[in-house]
Amino acid sequence: MNLIAEQRNKISVSQAMLASKLGWSQSRIANYETLKRTPSLTASREIISALNELGCDCSLDEVFPPSEIKTA
């Protein structure tokens, strides 16, 4: 399960409810959750803000963890 969906399900919020809070379409949320699209940093922050306003307690790094950076 995608981390957006995981956080959303913790607070019993549907894709449609999250999308409505953001002013987006439900399909946009579905595309992010199925990894068909990758949200920009701005969109990621908006998702976190909306989730938190809906009762979640999550951070940007929890839902969109930074990639591991390998050094040579």
C-alpha positions, 0 to 999 in steps of 0.5 A: 500500500502506498504511504499516502493511502496508508495515512489516509486510511488511518484516519478513515478518509476516502480519496474523494474526501482528500481530493475535495479538501485539496480542490483536486480530482479523486483520480489525481489522488488515485494516480499518486497512490498507484504511483502512476504520477509522482507529486511535485514537492509543492503538491506533496506539501499540500497533501501533508497539510490536507491530511493533517487538517483532516486529523492525521499526524504525519510529516513530509518525510513519513509520507514521502521519505527521502531517497537514500543518497549513496556516496562513492 
